[in-house]
Amino acid sequence: MKKALFSILALVGMCITFTSCGESALEAKPESTTVGGKWGKAFTIEDKAYPFVVAEEKADGTMSVEMSISLTRIDAPTEVNIADVHTSKGDTNKYKGEVVIEFLDANGNVIEDDDAKSSEVKKLLQAAIGDKVSLTFRISESKEKIQTIKKFRLTTTVEENDKYNPAAAEGEEETESIFD
C-alpha cells in the first residue's frame, strides 16, 4: 500500500513539475532603465522583471493582461521642461505629453504598444525628485503572442498644445472691450 501511495504521489509531482515548466512566465524586463523621448530622461525604471497580471482570458485563446511599472523621478536635464507638459487639451501648458510602451520579443521586434492613462501621467508629471509613480499598461493578444514578450521600451511623446495661451498661463484674463 505504501509503495502504491508513493508511486501516485511521485506521478502527481512529476505532472505538476512538467506542467509548470511548460509555460513561460508572463513577465518582461525593461530594454533600458532610461525612458526615451523629450521629457523622459527625468525618469528611470528599476531593472527587474515586471509581471503581467491577467485581467481577462477568453475562450477564443485571447487574453488581456496588465503590467504596472514604477518610474522614479530623477534630476536630469530634458529637452522639454516638464512644467510645460500636461495630459489634457484644455490645460494652459505649452505641450501635451504621453508615455508609450512598446512590448518587444527576444529579437527586439515590437509586438504591441499602449499608452499610459492620462491620470497616471499627470501624477508622473507632478512627481518630485525621488518620488516613485506607477504606470499601468494593457495588452490584448493571443496567449502565445503574449508569451513571446521578453522586454519593453518606454518613450515619452510631446505635441504642441493648440489651445495654449501664454497670457492665460500667466494668470492674465482676456476681456472683451465694451466698445466692440
LINPEKA-V297795 format. One line per field, one symbol per residue. phi: phi as a letter, one per 40 degrees, with the letter a starting at -180 (. if undefined). psi: psi as a letter, one per 40 degrees, with the letter a starting at -180 (. if undefined). burial: I if it has 24 or more other C-alpha atoms within 12 Angstrom, else O. A space follows every 10 residues. Layout:
# LINPEKA-V297795
phi = ???
psi = ???
burial = ???
This chain:
# LINPEKA-V297795
phi = .ccccccccc cccccccccc ccccccaabc caccbcgcbc ccbbbccacb ccbccabccc gcabbbbbbc bbcbcbcbcb cdccbabbcc ccccbbbbbb bbcbcccgcc cababccccc ccccccccdg cbbcbbbbbb acdccccccb babbbcbabc ccccbdcccc gcbcbccccc
psi = dddddddddd dddddddddd ddhiigiiii dieihiided eeiihhgihh iihhdhhide eiihiihhhh ihhigiiidh hdeeiaeide ieidihiihh ihhiadeehh diiiiiiddd dddddeiihe ihhhhhiihh aiddddeehd iihhiiihii heehhdddde ehhhiiiee.
burial = OOOOOOOOOO OOOOOOOOOO OOOOOIIIII IOIIIIIIII IIIIIOOOOI IIIIOOOOOO OOIOIIIIII IIIIOOOOOI OIIIIIIIOO IIIIIIIIII IIIIIOOOOO IIIIIIOOOI IIIIIOOOOO OIIIIIIIII IOIOIIIIII IIIIIIIIIO OOOOOOOOOO OOOOOOOOOO
